[in-house]
């Protein structure tokens, strides 16, 4: 299970990047198509609140959905994206604190209780901790403020390479990948298409965050955009 300290460290790093942005910066494009940096920061904040609601559901047994709907989620992000830089920063910080508070209140037995995400997927609540760390680290890159895939923690990169290749293997029509991380000499997936290169470059490619220029074999398969 992901520890709160790991999520907190990733959040502090994102907040440090966001604190360097002024009002013009947050209205500039992020690395996500159609989204400004303000959209990214608002999404990270609302994700924290959604995760806190899922943890509260698991702890109390009272249904508290991540978002009312996917449409409501999109509307909240759009409505919040054009706020001043200071307001965006405060929102990310305060919502992260709310998530941390909800995490700290979880008794051990609650982590295994099943809750439902907005997509309808049902998972043990422990998935909310994994998902929060993933959102913070990936969208920190999307913020385009100096943090790159090379800054991802090695443990996160290794876990995600295993998780994403397994997810692709379960999908009908998903990319049939077998990855070899040359810097760590680790292998992920059992597909027919071999892609090799540094671990962070592999992860950035399979998340749709790079062209795969540093990899061998990446141009042989179409990889969907994730997160």
N, CA, C and O of each residue as an XYZ file, in Angstrom:
908
protein
N       0.835     -1.202      0.000
C       0.000      0.000      0.000
C       0.872      1.256      0.000
O       1.917      1.293      0.649
N       0.438      2.276     -0.728
C       1.146      3.544     -0.774
C       1.034      4.249      0.576
O      -0.061      4.360      1.129
N       2.155      4.724      1.106
C       2.151      5.426      2.384
C       1.777      6.891      2.185
O       2.035      7.476      1.132
N       1.172      7.465      3.203
C       0.801      8.877      3.127
C       2.038      9.752      2.931
O       1.968     10.767      2.238
N       3.165      9.374      3.530
C       4.384     10.168      3.371
C       4.794     10.290      1.904
O       5.293     11.334      1.484
N       4.586      9.234      1.128
C       4.940      9.254     -0.289
C       4.046     10.226     -1.054
O       4.516     10.981     -1.905
N       2.758     10.197     -0.741
C       1.825     11.133     -1.379
C       2.136     12.561     -0.967
O       2.101     13.467     -1.799
N       2.439     12.772      0.307
C       2.739     14.109      0.810
C       3.980     14.684      0.141
O       3.995     15.860     -0.222
N       5.020     13.875     -0.026
C       6.244     14.347     -0.667
C       5.988     14.755     -2.113
O       6.483     15.785     -2.570
N       5.216     13.947     -2.830
C       4.895     14.277     -4.217
C       4.060     15.550     -4.302
O       4.244     16.361     -5.210
N       3.146     15.719     -3.354
C       2.291     16.907     -3.343
C       3.103     18.155     -3.041
O       2.887     19.196     -3.661
N       4.032     18.069     -2.102
C       4.870     19.223     -1.782
C       5.697     19.663     -2.984
O       5.875     20.859     -3.219
N       6.196     18.702     -3.735
C       6.971     19.041     -4.926
C       6.102     19.745     -5.968
O       6.531     20.718     -6.587
N       4.875     19.246     -6.159
C       3.957     19.898     -7.097
C       3.613     21.306     -6.634
O       3.574     22.233     -7.442
N       3.363     21.473     -5.333
C       3.044     22.793     -4.798
C       4.214     23.767     -4.994
O       4.003     24.951     -5.261
N       5.429     23.270     -4.862
C       6.592     24.131     -5.072
C       6.660     24.601     -6.521
O       7.000     25.754     -6.786
N       6.341     23.724     -7.448
C       6.301     24.131     -8.863
C       5.190     25.136     -9.105
O       5.395     26.147     -9.776
N       4.007     24.858     -8.556
C       2.866     25.746     -8.760
C       3.097     27.118     -8.150
O       2.605     28.119     -8.671
N       3.844     27.175     -7.047
C       4.083     28.446     -6.368
C       4.927     29.395     -7.209
O       4.924     30.602     -6.965
N       5.644     28.875     -8.187
C       6.466     29.719     -9.061
C       5.679     30.302    -10.227
O       6.214     31.102    -10.993
N       4.414     29.912    -10.371
C       3.598     30.354    -11.506
C       2.820     31.608    -11.147
O       2.268     31.715    -10.052
N       2.777     32.565    -12.084
C       1.960     33.760    -11.874
C       0.665     33.636    -12.676
O       0.396     32.598    -13.281
N      -0.127     34.698    -12.673
C      -1.443     34.623    -13.320
C      -1.329     34.327    -14.816
O      -2.143     33.586    -15.367
N      -0.328     34.899    -15.466
C      -0.151     34.616    -16.896
C       0.271     33.166    -17.111
O      -0.181     32.513    -18.052
N       1.130     32.672    -16.242
C       1.612     31.292    -16.378
C       0.476     30.283    -16.273
O       0.440     29.322    -17.041
N      -0.449     30.478    -15.344
C      -1.499     29.476    -15.149
C      -2.529     29.497    -16.277
O      -3.311     28.558    -16.422
N      -2.531     30.554    -17.065
C      -3.420     30.593    -18.217
C      -2.754     30.078    -19.486
O      -3.398     29.960    -20.528
N      -1.479     29.776    -19.398
C      -0.748     29.238    -20.543
C      -1.043     27.750    -20.702
O      -1.473     27.092    -19.755
N      -0.810     27.223    -21.906
C      -1.113     25.804    -22.138
C      -0.266     24.873    -21.269
O       0.908     25.135    -21.010
N      -0.887     23.792    -20.832
C      -0.161     22.702    -20.187
C       0.246     21.714    -21.279
O       0.080     21.992    -22.467
N       0.770     20.578    -20.880
C       1.108     19.542    -21.852
C      -0.097     18.696    -22.244
O       0.007     17.834    -23.117
N      -1.244     18.936    -21.602
C      -2.466     18.210    -21.955
C      -3.237     18.980    -23.014
O      -3.498     20.171    -22.839
N      -3.602     18.335    -24.096
C      -4.314     19.028    -25.177
C      -5.586     19.707    -24.684
O      -6.444     19.071    -24.071
N      -5.699     21.003    -24.958
C      -6.900     21.746    -24.616
C      -6.968     22.232    -23.188
O      -7.931     22.900    -22.811
N      -5.985     21.919    -22.395
C      -5.987     22.329    -20.992
C      -4.867     23.321    -20.710
O      -3.738     23.139    -21.166
N      -5.182     24.368    -19.959
C      -4.168     25.261    -19.428
C      -3.586     24.662    -18.146
O      -4.045     23.630    -17.656
N      -2.571     25.332    -17.622
C      -2.060     24.905    -16.316
C      -3.147     25.056    -15.245
O      -3.188     24.285    -14.287
N      -4.017     26.042    -15.410
C      -5.119     26.200    -14.466
C      -6.055     25.009    -14.463
O      -6.559     24.617    -13.411
N      -6.291     24.430    -15.628
C      -7.097     23.211    -15.688
C      -6.417     22.074    -14.927
O      -7.061     21.350    -14.167
N      -5.116     21.927    -15.137
C      -4.386     20.843    -14.474
C      -4.440     20.996    -12.963
O      -4.710     20.031    -12.248
N      -4.184     22.208    -12.471
C      -4.189     22.432    -11.027
C      -5.578     22.230    -10.429
O      -5.714     21.671     -9.340
N      -6.603     22.682    -11.137
C      -7.969     22.476    -10.650
C      -8.310     20.990    -10.619
O      -8.944     20.516     -9.677
N      -7.893     20.262    -11.638
C      -8.140     18.824    -11.664
C      -7.455     18.127    -10.494
O      -8.051     17.264     -9.850
N      -6.206     18.495    -10.217
C      -5.487     17.877     -9.098
C      -6.214     18.147     -7.780
O      -6.310     17.263     -6.928
N      -6.723     19.365     -7.614
C      -7.460     19.706     -6.391
C      -8.756     18.911     -6.280
O      -9.049     18.354     -5.222
N      -9.537     18.852     -7.360
C     -10.793     18.131     -7.292
C     -10.567     16.621     -7.132
O     -11.383     15.930     -6.522
N      -9.464     16.117     -7.677
C      -9.131     14.710     -7.483
C      -8.881     14.408     -6.016
O      -9.275     13.352     -5.521
N      -8.225     15.336     -5.312
C      -7.994     15.146     -3.880
C      -9.314     15.060     -3.132
O      -9.488     14.201     -2.267
N     -10.241     15.946     -3.463
C     -11.537     15.921     -2.787
C     -12.312     14.651     -3.126
O     -12.962     14.065     -2.260
N     -12.241     14.228     -4.392
C     -12.914     12.985     -4.767
C     -12.336     11.794     -4.028
O     -13.077     10.927     -3.565
N     -11.010     11.745     -3.916
C     -10.379     10.658     -3.178
C     -10.742     10.677     -1.706
O     -10.951      9.624     -1.104
N     -10.819     11.868     -1.119
C     -11.217     11.986      0.289
C     -12.629     11.462      0.503
O     -12.910     10.825      1.518
N     -13.513     11.727     -0.444
C     -14.884     11.225     -0.320
C     -14.923      9.698     -0.387
O     -15.691      9.067      0.340
N     -14.104      9.101     -1.250
C     -14.064      7.641     -1.320
C     -13.534      7.041     -0.023
O     -14.045      6.023      0.445
N     -12.525      7.657      0.553
C     -11.990      7.153      1.817
C     -13.012      7.291      2.941
O     -13.130      6.408      3.791
N     -13.742      8.391      2.941
C     -14.781      8.590      3.953
C     -15.873      7.535      3.818
O     -16.369      7.022      4.821
N     -16.246      7.211      2.598
C     -17.218      6.141      2.344
C     -16.716      4.822      2.934
O     -17.455      4.122      3.626
N     -15.450      4.489      2.652
C     -14.901      3.233      3.156
C     -14.853      3.210      4.680
O     -15.085      2.171      5.298
N     -14.555      4.347      5.275
C     -14.418      4.405      6.741
C     -15.764      4.359      7.446
O     -15.913      3.690      8.468
N     -16.756      5.079      6.896
C     -18.027      5.240      7.601
C     -19.128      4.302      7.115
O     -20.099      4.051      7.829
N     -18.972      3.791      5.905
C     -20.030      2.983      5.316
C     -21.126      3.794      4.671
O     -22.062      3.222      4.111
N     -21.040      5.125      4.732
C     -22.032      6.013      4.111
C     -21.551      6.370      2.710
O     -20.452      6.900      2.545
N     -22.372      6.081      1.700
C     -21.954      6.331      0.324
C     -21.604      7.803      0.118
O     -22.389      8.695      0.439
N     -20.419      8.034     -0.421
C     -19.913      9.390     -0.647
C     -19.102      9.345     -1.927
O     -17.891      9.127     -1.896
N     -19.765      9.550     -3.046
C     -19.162      9.274     -4.343
C     -18.043     10.255     -4.693
O     -18.035     11.406     -4.255
N     -17.109      9.762     -5.491
C     -15.954     10.541     -5.930
C     -16.400     11.854     -6.565
O     -15.960     12.923     -6.140
N     -17.264     11.792     -7.573
C     -17.891     12.944     -8.220
C     -19.353     12.586     -8.490
O     -19.677     11.405     -8.613
N     -20.241     13.580     -8.584
C     -21.627     13.258     -8.919
C     -21.754     12.553    -10.271
O     -22.597     11.672    -10.443
N     -20.905     12.952    -11.234
C     -20.904     12.364    -12.566
C     -19.649     12.823    -13.284
O     -18.972     13.747    -12.833
N     -19.340     12.179    -14.400
C     -18.198     12.622    -15.202
C     -18.438     14.021    -15.760
O     -17.505     14.811    -15.907
N     -19.698     14.319    -16.067
C     -20.029     15.655    -16.578
C     -19.811     16.719    -15.507
O     -19.291     17.798    -15.791
N     -20.210     16.412    -14.281
C     -20.010     17.356    -13.180
C     -18.525     17.565    -12.914
O     -18.093     18.682    -12.630
N     -17.749     16.498    -13.005
C     -16.298     16.602    -12.838
C     -15.716     17.555    -13.867
O     -14.939     18.445    -13.521
N     -16.084     17.376    -15.130
C     -15.563     18.237    -16.195
C     -15.981     19.685    -15.984
O     -15.197     20.602    -16.227
N     -17.205     19.890    -15.535
C     -17.696     21.256    -15.321
C     -16.945     21.938    -14.195
O     -16.626     23.122    -14.301
N     -16.655     21.226    -13.127
C     -15.904     21.802    -12.011
C     -14.503     22.223    -12.441
O     -14.010     23.279    -12.043
N     -13.876     21.393    -13.251
C     -12.532     21.730    -13.729
C     -12.580     22.970    -14.611
O     -11.739     23.860    -14.482
N     -13.552     23.031    -15.498
C     -13.667     24.177    -16.401
C     -13.956     25.455    -15.616
O     -13.388     26.508    -15.904
N     -14.820     25.359    -14.648
C     -15.187     26.537    -13.859
C     -14.019     27.067    -13.032
O     -13.912     28.271    -12.803
N     -13.156     26.176    -12.590
C     -12.062     26.600    -11.725
C     -10.787     26.985    -12.429
O      -9.885     27.549    -11.808
N     -10.690     26.695    -13.710
C      -9.416     26.820    -14.413
C      -8.917     28.250    -14.544
O      -7.706     28.466    -14.603
N      -9.797     29.222    -14.590
C      -9.393     30.605    -14.861
C      -9.174     31.440    -13.611
O      -9.084     32.664    -13.704
N      -9.088     30.824    -12.463
C      -8.846     31.573    -11.245
C      -7.411     32.099    -11.190
O      -6.542     31.594    -11.901
N      -7.155     33.108    -10.353
C      -5.782     33.602    -10.200
C      -4.845     32.514     -9.681
O      -5.287     31.533     -9.083
N      -3.556     32.700     -9.916
C      -2.562     31.707     -9.513
C      -2.614     31.424     -8.014
O      -2.501     30.273     -7.593
N      -2.782     32.469     -7.214
C      -2.823     32.274     -5.766
C      -3.999     31.434     -5.327
O      -3.872     30.604     -4.427
N      -5.149     31.642     -5.958
C      -6.344     30.869     -5.611
C      -6.172     29.402     -6.006
O      -6.584     28.501     -5.276
N      -5.569     29.178     -7.151
C      -5.320     27.809     -7.592
C      -4.362     27.100     -6.636
O      -4.584     25.947     -6.267
N      -3.309     27.787     -6.243
C      -2.336     27.202     -5.323
C      -2.989     26.853     -3.987
O      -2.771     25.767     -3.450
N      -3.788     27.776     -3.454
C      -4.471     27.520     -2.187
C      -5.415     26.331     -2.295
O      -5.525     25.533     -1.364
N      -6.093     26.214     -3.427
C      -7.035     25.123     -3.632
C      -6.305     23.780     -3.639
O      -6.749     22.823     -3.004
N      -5.188     23.715     -4.356
C      -4.416     22.466     -4.389
C      -3.919     22.114     -2.992
O      -4.003     20.958     -2.578
N      -3.409     23.093     -2.269
C      -2.874     22.845     -0.930
C      -3.981     22.404      0.040
O      -3.826     21.412      0.752
N      -5.078     23.132      0.062
C      -6.134     22.833      1.026
C      -6.830     21.499      0.718
O      -7.174     20.748      1.631
N      -7.030     21.219     -0.553
C      -7.663     19.935     -0.902
C      -6.723     18.769     -0.587
O      -7.176     17.698     -0.183
N      -5.420     18.973     -0.771
C      -4.453     17.936     -0.399
C      -4.480     17.688      1.099
O      -4.359     16.548      1.547
N      -4.639     18.749      1.870
C      -4.744     18.589      3.327
C      -5.991     17.799      3.700
O      -5.959     16.972      4.611
N      -7.087     18.054      2.994
C      -8.318     17.301      3.279
C      -8.138     15.819      2.955
O      -8.610     14.954      3.692
N      -7.457     15.535      1.856
C      -7.192     14.136      1.516
C      -6.318     13.488      2.589
O      -6.584     12.365      3.017
N      -5.276     14.197      3.019
C      -4.382     13.660      4.046
C      -5.141     13.393      5.343
O      -4.896     12.387      6.008
N      -6.054     14.281      5.703
C      -6.853     14.081      6.910
C      -7.724     12.821      6.787
O      -7.828     12.033      7.726
N      -8.347     12.648      5.610
C      -9.192     11.469      5.400
C      -8.354     10.195      5.437
O      -8.791      9.173      5.966
N      -7.160     10.260      4.879
C      -6.246      9.115      4.884
C      -5.888      8.750      6.325
O      -5.941      7.581      6.708
N      -5.525      9.757      7.118
C      -5.080      9.514      8.490
C      -6.179      8.911      9.368
O      -5.885      8.225     10.347
N      -7.434      9.163      9.023
C      -8.558      8.651      9.807
C      -8.909      7.197      9.489
O      -9.699      6.580     10.203
N      -8.325      6.650      8.425
C      -8.704      5.303      7.987
C      -8.184      4.232      8.937
O      -6.974      4.138      9.146
N      -9.075      3.417      9.523
C      -8.608      2.256     10.273
C      -8.119      1.177      9.298
O      -8.518      1.163      8.133
N      -7.277      0.299      9.766
C      -6.671     -0.699      8.879
C      -7.710     -1.495      8.105
O      -7.534     -1.764      6.917
N      -8.803     -1.875      8.781
C      -9.781     -2.744      8.124
C     -10.561     -2.036      7.016
O     -11.149     -2.696      6.158
N     -10.572     -0.698      7.026
C     -11.357      0.038      6.030
C     -10.713      0.027      4.651
O     -11.398      0.201      3.643
N      -9.400     -0.177      4.600
C      -8.715     -0.130      3.301
C      -9.187     -1.233      2.355
O      -9.101     -1.076      1.137
N      -9.675     -2.324      2.885
C     -10.131     -3.421      2.042
C     -11.581     -3.322      1.620
O     -12.046     -4.147      0.834
N     -12.309     -2.334      2.121
C     -13.729     -2.189      1.778
C     -13.887     -1.636      0.363
O     -13.115     -0.785     -0.077
N     -14.895     -2.133     -0.333
C     -15.100     -1.756     -1.732
C     -15.898     -0.465     -1.842
O     -16.919     -0.288     -1.177
N     -15.412      0.437     -2.697
C     -16.117      1.678     -3.006
C     -16.181      1.821     -4.526
O     -15.493      1.111     -5.260
N     -17.013      2.743     -4.979
C     -17.258      2.866     -6.421
C     -16.754      4.196     -6.957
O     -17.091      5.260     -6.438
N     -15.944      4.119     -8.002
C     -15.453      5.315     -8.688
C     -16.529      5.853     -9.637
O     -17.524      5.178     -9.901
N     -16.324      7.056    -10.139
C     -17.320      7.709    -10.996
C     -17.594      6.927    -12.269
O     -18.704      6.971    -12.799
N     -16.589      6.209    -12.763
C     -16.759      5.411    -13.980
C     -17.633      4.185    -13.752
O     -18.027      3.518    -14.708
N     -17.940      3.882    -12.487
C     -18.689      2.676    -12.161
C     -17.797      1.530    -11.695
O     -18.289      0.520    -11.191
N     -16.481      1.690    -11.866
C     -15.550      0.653    -11.419
C     -15.561      0.567     -9.897
O     -15.615      1.585     -9.208
N     -15.509     -0.663     -9.381
C     -15.532     -0.884     -7.942
C     -14.207     -1.549     -7.530
O     -13.792     -2.554     -8.106
N     -13.564     -0.961     -6.524
C     -12.271     -1.455     -6.065
C     -12.181     -1.295     -4.550
O     -12.937     -0.518     -3.969
N     -11.273     -2.014     -3.907
C     -10.985     -1.730     -2.497
C     -10.494     -0.292     -2.340
O      -9.870      0.260     -3.246
N     -10.776      0.301     -1.200
C     -10.439      1.708     -0.977
C      -8.948      1.982     -1.065
O      -8.539      3.114     -1.319
N      -8.128      0.949     -0.855
C      -6.683      1.147     -0.959
C      -6.292      1.687     -2.331
O      -5.261      2.345     -2.475
N      -7.117      1.408     -3.334
C      -6.832      1.910     -4.689
C      -6.845      3.440     -4.729
O      -6.184      4.041     -5.576
N      -7.588      4.070     -3.823
C      -7.649      5.532     -3.811
C      -6.303      6.144     -3.444
O      -5.955      7.219     -3.932
N      -5.545      5.464     -2.586
C      -4.211      5.951     -2.243
C      -3.278      5.830     -3.436
O      -2.532      6.761     -3.739
N      -3.313      4.685     -4.117
C      -2.495      4.501     -5.314
C      -2.852      5.536     -6.379
O      -1.978      6.131     -7.010
N      -4.160      5.735     -6.563
C      -4.626      6.652     -7.591
C      -4.204      8.087     -7.291
O      -3.860      8.836     -8.206
N      -4.226      8.469     -6.029
C      -3.848      9.848     -5.687
C      -2.383     10.104     -5.995
O      -2.052     11.141     -6.570
N      -1.506      9.196     -5.632
C      -0.088      9.381     -5.947
C       0.127      9.449     -7.457
O       0.903     10.271     -7.945
N      -0.556      8.591     -8.182
C      -0.433      8.584     -9.640
C      -0.872      9.910    -10.240
O      -0.189     10.457    -11.106
N      -1.998     10.424     -9.789
C      -2.501     11.694    -10.316
C      -1.519     12.832    -10.049
O      -1.254     13.643    -10.937
N      -0.982     12.898     -8.838
C      -0.079     13.993     -8.489
C       1.195     13.930     -9.325
O       1.629     14.949     -9.862
N       1.797     12.756     -9.441
C       3.070     12.653    -10.145
C       2.922     12.829    -11.651
O       3.756     13.484    -12.277
N       1.892     12.266    -12.234
C       1.727     12.400    -13.686
C       1.325     13.821    -14.054
O       1.860     14.383    -15.009
N       0.397     14.406    -13.319
C      -0.050     15.752    -13.677
C       0.968     16.824    -13.300
O       0.904     17.942    -13.811
N       1.901     16.500    -12.416
C       3.018     17.423    -12.183
C       3.818     17.576    -13.466
O       4.236     18.682    -13.808
N       4.034     16.483    -14.175
C       4.693     16.559    -15.491
C       3.851     17.381    -16.453
O       4.378     18.235    -17.165
N       2.544     17.130    -16.480
C       1.648     17.841    -17.393
C       1.632     19.341    -17.145
O       1.304     20.114    -18.045
N       1.981     19.758    -15.941
C       1.997     21.179    -15.614
C       3.046     21.929    -16.430
O       2.954     23.147    -16.581
N       4.028     21.227    -16.949
C       5.080     21.818    -17.787
C       5.773     22.966    -17.053
O       5.895     24.074    -17.574
N       6.217     22.674    -15.843
C       6.845     23.699    -15.006
C       8.205     23.240    -14.482
O       8.643     23.662    -13.412
N       8.866     22.373    -15.248
C      10.209     21.956    -14.893
C      10.340     20.553    -14.347
O      11.449     20.025    -14.264
N       9.239     19.940    -13.974
C       9.231     18.570    -13.453
C       8.985     17.629    -14.622
O       8.004     17.801    -15.345
N       9.846     16.642    -14.828
C       9.775     15.748    -15.988
C       9.642     14.298    -15.542
O       9.779     14.005    -14.354
N       9.376     13.383    -16.479
C       9.334     11.962    -16.109
C      10.608     11.485    -15.423
O      10.557     10.567    -14.605
N      11.743     12.087    -15.740
C      12.985     11.721    -15.077
C      12.979     12.005    -13.588
O      13.816     11.481    -12.853
N      12.039     12.834    -13.131
C      11.920     13.154    -11.705
C      10.993     12.208    -10.957
O      10.887     12.293     -9.733
N      10.321     11.309    -11.668
C       9.456     10.353    -10.978
C      10.284      9.441    -10.073
O      11.368      9.020    -10.477
N       9.814      9.121     -8.866
C      10.539      8.182     -8.000
C      10.676      6.818     -8.670
O       9.773      6.370     -9.377
N      11.808      6.166     -8.443
C      12.065      4.886     -9.110
C      11.034      3.824     -8.746
O      10.640      3.021     -9.592
N      10.594      3.820     -7.481
C       9.594      2.834     -7.081
C       8.280      3.033     -7.799
O       7.641      2.066     -8.214
N       7.869      4.287     -7.949
C       6.648      4.604     -8.677
C       6.757      4.150    -10.129
O       5.837      3.533    -10.667
N       7.887      4.460    -10.755
C       8.079      4.088    -12.162
C       7.979      2.587    -12.342
O       7.311      2.119    -13.263
N       8.629      1.826    -11.481
C       8.596      0.364    -11.594
C       7.185     -0.178    -11.395
O       6.736     -1.039    -12.151
N       6.487      0.326    -10.379
C       5.110     -0.142    -10.129
C       4.201      0.170    -11.309
O       3.392     -0.662    -11.721
N       4.342      1.373    -11.845
C       3.462      1.778    -12.943
C       3.750      1.011    -14.225
O       2.821      0.700    -14.971
N       5.001      0.701    -14.498
C       5.308     -0.105    -15.684
C       4.614     -1.457    -15.604
O       4.050     -1.930    -16.591
N       4.654     -2.076    -14.431
C       3.974     -3.360    -14.246
C       2.461     -3.202    -14.350
O       1.794     -4.000    -15.010
N       1.915     -2.167    -13.696
C       0.472     -1.966    -13.660
C      -0.105     -1.657    -15.040
O      -1.120     -2.229    -15.438
N       0.551     -0.746    -15.768
C      -0.001     -0.319    -17.061
C       0.103     -1.430    -18.093
O      -0.839     -1.633    -18.858
N       1.216     -2.159    -18.142
C       1.309     -3.259    -19.102
C       0.289     -4.339    -18.791
O      -0.269     -4.939    -19.710
N       0.033     -4.601    -17.511
C      -0.994     -5.586    -17.144
C      -2.375     -5.100    -17.564
O      -3.201     -5.886    -18.029
N      -2.627     -3.790    -17.398
C      -3.911     -3.225    -17.803
C      -4.112     -3.343    -19.308
O      -5.197     -3.700    -19.767
N      -3.066     -3.042    -20.077
C      -3.162     -3.179    -21.534
C      -3.459     -4.623    -21.924
O      -4.254     -4.871    -22.830
N      -2.820     -5.578    -21.242
C      -2.989     -6.992    -21.584
C      -4.428     -7.455    -21.361
O      -4.900     -8.370    -22.036
N      -5.127     -6.820    -20.408
C      -6.519     -7.205    -20.130
C      -7.502     -6.585    -21.106
O      -8.640     -7.042    -21.213
N      -7.081     -5.559    -21.810
C      -7.997     -4.847    -22.703
C      -8.107     -5.551    -24.054
O      -7.109     -5.983    -24.632
N      -9.327     -5.654    -24.537
C      -9.502     -6.156    -25.888
C      -8.944     -5.123    -26.868
O      -9.357     -3.964    -26.859
N      -8.022     -5.545    -27.697
C      -7.419     -4.636    -28.660
C      -6.341     -3.739    -28.079
O      -5.853     -2.836    -28.759
N      -5.959     -3.979    -26.818
C      -4.918     -3.172    -26.203
C      -3.552     -3.482    -26.792
O      -3.363     -4.541    -27.391
N      -2.593     -2.570    -26.630
C      -1.252     -2.808    -27.166
C      -0.605     -4.033    -26.525
O      -0.658     -4.219    -25.309
N       0.005     -4.860    -27.366
C       0.548     -6.145    -26.945
C       2.035     -5.974    -26.626
O       2.892     -6.284    -27.453
N       2.334     -5.477    -25.421
C       3.673     -5.003    -25.107
C       4.478     -5.961    -24.233
O       3.951     -6.674    -23.379
N       5.770     -5.938    -24.492
C       6.763     -6.545    -23.605
C       7.873     -5.514    -23.461
O       8.571     -5.196    -24.424
N       8.026     -5.000    -22.257
C       8.961     -3.900    -22.032
C      10.231     -4.398    -21.352
O      10.189     -5.251    -20.466
N      11.365     -3.843    -21.788
C      12.638     -4.112    -21.122
C      13.253     -2.775    -20.743
O      13.658     -1.996    -21.606
N      13.319     -2.516    -19.424
C      13.946     -1.295    -18.939
C      15.456     -1.533    -18.867
O      15.932     -2.278    -18.011
N      16.190     -0.907    -19.754
C      17.610     -1.218    -19.890
C      18.440     -0.716    -18.724
O      19.489     -1.285    -18.425
N      17.989      0.346    -18.056
C      18.785      0.884    -16.949
C      18.612      0.084    -15.658
O      19.510      0.059    -14.816
N      17.477     -0.559    -15.503
C      17.235     -1.371    -14.304
C      17.240     -2.864    -14.600
O      17.155     -3.683    -13.684
N      17.341     -3.222    -15.884
C      17.315     -4.615    -16.347
C      16.087     -5.349    -15.817
O      16.182     -6.473    -15.325
N      14.934     -4.693    -15.925
C      13.675     -5.302    -15.513
C      12.774     -5.476    -16.726
O      12.911     -4.774    -17.727
N      11.847     -6.429    -16.618
C      10.949     -6.747    -17.722
C       9.509     -6.617    -17.247
O       9.194     -6.943    -16.103
N       8.653     -6.148    -18.116
C       7.252     -5.914    -17.778
C       6.391     -6.340    -18.967
O       6.625     -5.912    -20.097
N       5.399     -7.181    -18.703
C       4.501     -7.627    -19.755
C       5.045     -8.826    -20.505
O       6.238     -9.125    -20.454
N       4.140     -9.511    -21.209
C       4.506    -10.727    -21.950
C       4.041    -10.671    -23.397
O       3.842    -11.710    -24.027
N       3.867     -9.472    -23.924
C       3.351     -9.329    -25.283
C       4.370     -9.649    -26.353
O       5.517     -9.990    -26.067
N       3.926     -9.533    -27.592
C       4.778     -9.857    -28.735
C       5.649     -8.683    -29.181
O       6.662     -8.885    -29.851
N       5.264     -7.458    -28.816
C       6.007     -6.282    -29.273
C       6.991     -5.858    -28.185
O       6.585     -5.417    -27.109
N       8.273     -5.994    -28.468
C       9.311     -5.638    -27.504
C       9.692     -4.176    -27.675
O      10.045     -3.731    -28.768
N       9.613     -3.435    -26.570
C      10.050     -2.032    -26.549
C      11.104     -1.924    -25.455
O      10.883     -2.367    -24.328
N      12.249     -1.336    -25.788
C      13.343     -1.245    -24.837
C      13.796      0.199    -24.668
O      13.650      1.023    -25.571
N      14.350      0.488    -23.491
C      14.872      1.814    -23.203
C      14.868      2.063    -21.711
O      14.488      1.179    -20.943
N      15.282      3.252    -21.277
C      15.272      3.579    -19.849
C      13.861      3.501    -19.266
O      12.875      3.756    -19.957
N      13.785      3.145    -17.990
C      12.482      2.913    -17.353
C      11.570      4.134    -17.436
O      10.401      4.002    -17.798
N      12.088      5.333    -17.103
C      11.213      6.507    -17.127
C      10.764      6.840    -18.546
O       9.652      7.330    -18.743
N      11.619      6.581    -19.536
C      11.224      6.822    -20.929
C      10.140      5.848    -21.355
O       9.212      6.221    -22.073
N      10.253      4.601    -20.916
C       9.211      3.623    -21.213
C       7.884      4.042    -20.606
O       6.852      4.007    -21.275
N       7.910      4.439    -19.338
C       6.657      4.820    -18.684
C       6.061      6.060    -19.326
O       4.852      6.115    -19.555
N       6.886      7.054    -19.618
C       6.372      8.260    -20.268
C       5.711      7.919    -21.593
O       4.685      8.500    -21.945
N       6.294      6.979    -22.329
C       5.716      6.602    -23.631
C       4.386      5.879    -23.465
O       3.428      6.190    -24.172
N       4.308      4.918    -22.541
C       3.067      4.152    -22.454
C       1.960      4.946    -21.765
O       0.795      4.550    -21.805
N       2.320      6.068    -21.131
C       1.302      6.976    -20.606
C       0.935      8.059    -21.609
O       0.084      8.903    -21.325
N       1.568      8.046    -22.778
C       1.285      9.040    -23.797
C       1.962     10.365    -23.547
O       1.545     11.385    -24.095
N       3.019     10.373    -22.712
C       3.679     11.632    -22.363
C       4.970     11.849    -23.131
O       5.677     12.816    -22.846
N       5.313     11.003    -24.085
C       6.488     11.229    -24.918
C       6.297     10.521    -26.249
O       5.419      9.673    -26.406
N       7.140     10.890    -27.200
C       7.089     10.280    -28.531
C       7.831      8.956    -28.578
O       7.703      8.201    -29.541
N       8.604      8.675    -27.541
C       9.370      7.438    -27.526
C      10.672      7.513    -28.285
O      11.210      6.483    -28.692
N      11.197      8.725    -28.488
C      12.421      8.895    -29.267
C      13.611      8.179    -28.639
O      14.537      7.782    -29.347
N      13.598      8.008    -27.315
C      14.724      7.363    -26.636
C      14.568      5.846    -26.583
O      15.385      5.164    -25.964
N      13.530      5.312    -27.223
C      13.221      3.894    -27.121
C      13.447      3.166    -28.437
O      13.519      3.777    -29.503
N      13.554      1.862    -28.336
C      13.627      0.997    -29.509
C      12.351      0.161    -29.565
O      11.983     -0.498    -28.592
N      11.682      0.198    -30.717
C      10.482     -0.598    -30.913
C       9.186      0.116    -30.628
O       8.115     -0.441    -30.868
N       9.249      1.356    -30.114
C       8.027      2.066    -29.719
C       7.168      2.451    -30.910
O       5.956      2.611    -30.767
N       7.770      2.602    -32.081
C       7.001      3.022    -33.251
C       6.233      1.869    -33.888
O       5.540      2.060    -34.888
N       6.353      0.680    -33.315
C       5.682     -0.484    -33.895
C       4.299     -0.739    -33.309
O       3.615     -1.676    -33.722
N       3.887      0.077    -32.361
C       2.598     -0.173    -31.702
C       1.927      1.159    -31.392
O       2.589      2.142    -31.058
N       0.608      1.174    -31.509
C      -0.169      2.369    -31.155
C      -0.536      2.276    -29.679
O      -1.137      1.300    -29.230
N      -0.160      3.318    -28.934
C      -0.375      3.320    -27.492
C      -1.362      4.418    -27.126
O      -1.145      5.570    -27.502
N      -2.438      4.108    -26.408
C      -3.437      5.125    -26.063
C      -2.917      6.068    -25.002
O      -1.967      5.757    -24.285
N      -3.565      7.247    -24.909
C      -3.212      8.234    -23.888
C      -3.920      7.849    -22.597
O      -5.112      7.540    -22.615
N      -3.207      7.862    -21.486
C      -3.777      7.510    -20.184
C      -3.717      8.676    -19.219
O      -2.853      9.547    -19.320
N      -4.676      8.678    -18.256
C      -4.737      9.666    -17.183
C      -4.920     11.069    -17.735
O      -4.992     12.030    -16.969
